[in-house]
Amino acid sequence: MSTQDENGSDEKNWKKPSFVVSGILVALVVAISLVLLIFPSSKDEGSSEEVATQPQDSSPTGSRNGKSVCGLDATGGTTLTKAPKKVDWEPIRSLYIPVSDEHGPGVVDEATQVRTCFSRTPEGALFSAVSMLGASADPELLVETIETRGADSPGKTIALGQAQERASQSDQTMPPMEFAGFRILSFSEDAASVEVVMSVDDGSQELYQTTSADMVWEDGDWKFKFGDDGSGGAVSAQVSDLSNYVKWDQNG
């Protein structure tokens, strides 16, 4: 059955959790299959300030020692107030993702197309998050990406199972979308939490959907930290504009 929004119109199926991993960012949240991360429906539309007050868990776990696995030696601060420079945008199916020579991905697996190796900086955490979200545009790539880039945990096993289920389905379509903005919720050398805004066209209007990713630095790269239920970051909501975010899209 379809549900109705506050204006009385039927919500699109893709806005429901069942579509998310079956077809983030279950995440973009990745609750995840990252697609859940992108299209959670458990949160009501709210202001950016309300979203910011949601609890974040970025406590480090596991081994974090070591430099970038592919030698990216960029340095940075603890947050970002401007969009990264010198960025190229590459397609994963219909979704374009940003890439940087300085911050990553430094390695793209020729067989699986999984993108790995990001700098130990806020920029590196951001590029890592959006590349994971971008993988949700290709169900098979999402499976490989969660397998490779998820920090080992019971939640990863659940998220991987959700992604595999989606990849096995014949209907793998997603609504037109693109990256629109971001903000760094927290950052240290060992852990980071990044909120990303996606612009989504539901056929009648453009919507802004936020989702977040919690990451830990492990074995020379950013790995995604899943909740025990397979969920991704805690922040997810619809927002009306980008006033509280750094604007960032493929047009500049």
N, C-alpha and C positions, 0 to 999 in steps of 0.2 A: 504494500500500500504506500501511496505517496503521502508526505506530510506537507503542511502549509506553513509559510513564513508569516511574519507579523502583518504583511500586507494582504494575506489571504491567497497568495499564489502558490502553486505547487512547487516544492523544492526539487531541483534536479537530482537524479539518483547519485550523481558523482559527489554530491555534498554529504552523502551518508557514509558512515564508517564501513558499511558492507561493500561500497564501491571501492573505497580506498585501497584495500589490498586485494580485493578480489576484482575489482574492476568496475608522503608527507607529505614529507614530505613529509586496516589499520594505519608514518610520520609524520620533506620538505617534511598524525605525523608519522610516517614511519612508525606509527605506534608500533611498529613499522613494518610494514613494508614501507618505507619512507613515504609511500603515497599516502598512508594514513597520516603521516606526519604532515603532509601537505593539506589534506582535507579532513581534519577532525570535525565532527559535528557535535561533540559533547560539550563544547564551550559556546556560550551565547556571544553575540556580537557585543563588543564593549569598547571603551576608549583605550587609547594606547597607555594611559596612566594605569588603568586597571590591569592591563596585561603585565605591565612592569612589576606589579606587586606580587605576582605569582611566585611561589618559592622555587629556587633554583638549587639543584644539587650538583655541584661540580667538584666534589671532593675527590682527590686522586686515589687511584687504586692500582696495585701492581707495579711492575718495573717501569720507571720513567727515564732512566739514565740513557745518555747517548745523544749524539748529534744526529742531524737529518740523515736518514738511511741512504740518500743519494747525493749528499754533500751540499744541500742548499744551506748557505751560511748567512742568510739575511738576518738583520737585527730589527727590532721594533720596540714600541712602547707597550702599554697595557690596554689600549683601546684604539678605536678608529673614529675620527670625526669627518673624514672625507673618503670618497670612493678611491680605491687603488688606481694607480696610473699604469700605463704600458700594459694594457689588458687586451687579449684577443678573445673572440667569442667563437666557440666551436659547437656544432650541432650534435645532439643526441636525439635522433629522430627529429621531431619538430621543435624541441626545446633547446635553446642555445645556452651554453654555460661558459663562464669566464675562465680563462687560463692565463698563467703568468710565468715567464721564464724565471723570475726571482723567487716567487712564492709557491709555485706548483700548479698542477701536478708535474713532478719531475720525471715520472715514469708512467707510461701507458702500455699495459701488457698487450702484445701483438695478438695473442690468441683470444683473450677475453675482453679486451678493451677496458679493463678495470684501471682506474686512475689512482695512483698512490704517490707518496712522498711529497710532503708539504712542509714549508718552513715553520720553525718553532716561534712564530710571531702571531699577533692578532690577524694579520693579513693571511698567513698560512692557515689558521683555523677557519677563517671565512671561506677561502677557496676550497678547503677540505669539505666544509659543510655544504656548499652549493654544488660541489661535484657529486656528493652523495645524493642530494636531492635530485640532481639532474639524472642520475641513474634510474630514477623511478619512471622516466619516460620510456625505458626499455626493460620490460619485465625480466628477461633473461640476464641482462646486465645487472639489474638490481640484485638478483640472487647471487651472482658472482661477487658483487661489491660488498654485500653484507657478509658473505663468507670470508672475504679477504680483509675487510676493514672494520669489522665489528669486534669490539673487545670481548673476549670469551666470558660468557655468563649464561645462566638459564634464560635470560631475556633474549639473548642473541639467538638461541635455538628456536624460541617461539617466533621471533621476527623472521628468521630464515624460513620457517615452515609456512608462514603467511605469504611471503614473497614467492615461494615455490608453488603454492596453490594458485596465486594469481597468474604466474607464468604458464601454468598448465591450462588455463582457460582460453577459449577462442576469442572472446571479446576483451581486447586489451587497450581499447581506446581511452584517451584522456581528453578533457576539454582543452582548447587553446590556452596557453599560459606562457608567461615569461617572468624572469626575475625583475623586481622593481625596486628593492631597497633592503636595508639590513641595519642591525645594531649589535654591538658586542655587549652581551649581558655581563660577562665576567671573563677574566683572562689571567692565567699565571703560566709559568713554563710547564706545569704539569697537567693543567686542566683548563678547558675553555667552554663557554656556553655562548652560542651564536643564534640570534633570531633573524630569520630571513622572511622577506615579504614577497609573495608571488602575486602577480596580476593575472587574474583568471577571467576569461570571457565565457559566460554561461549561455550565450546565445541572445541574451536580451540586454545585458549590462556588463560592465567591467567591475569585478570585485577585487578587493585586496584581502588576501588570506595570509596570516603570519603563521610560522611554525618555527620550532627551535631544535637545535641539536646540541647535545652534551657530549664532549669529547675528552679523552685523556691522551697524554703523550706516552707512547709505549713502543719500544723497539724502534726508535728513530722516526716515528710518524704519528699523526693524529689518528686515533682509533675511536669508533663510535661506541658510546656507553648506553646500553639499553636497560630500561627498567625491568623488574622481575616479570612483568606481564608482556614484555616485548615492546613497550612503548619507548618513544624517543624523548626529546626534551619536554619540559613541563609547560612551556608557553605555546598557546595556540588560540587564535581568535580572528574574527573578521574586523578590520579597521576601515574607517571611512576615507582616510587619506594618509599621506606619507610625512606629515608634519613632524613626527617624532622619530623619523628614521633617516638614514643617509640614503639618498636616492642613487640607484645604481641599476642601469639596464644596458642593453647592447647598443643603444643609440648614443651613449655618452654619459 
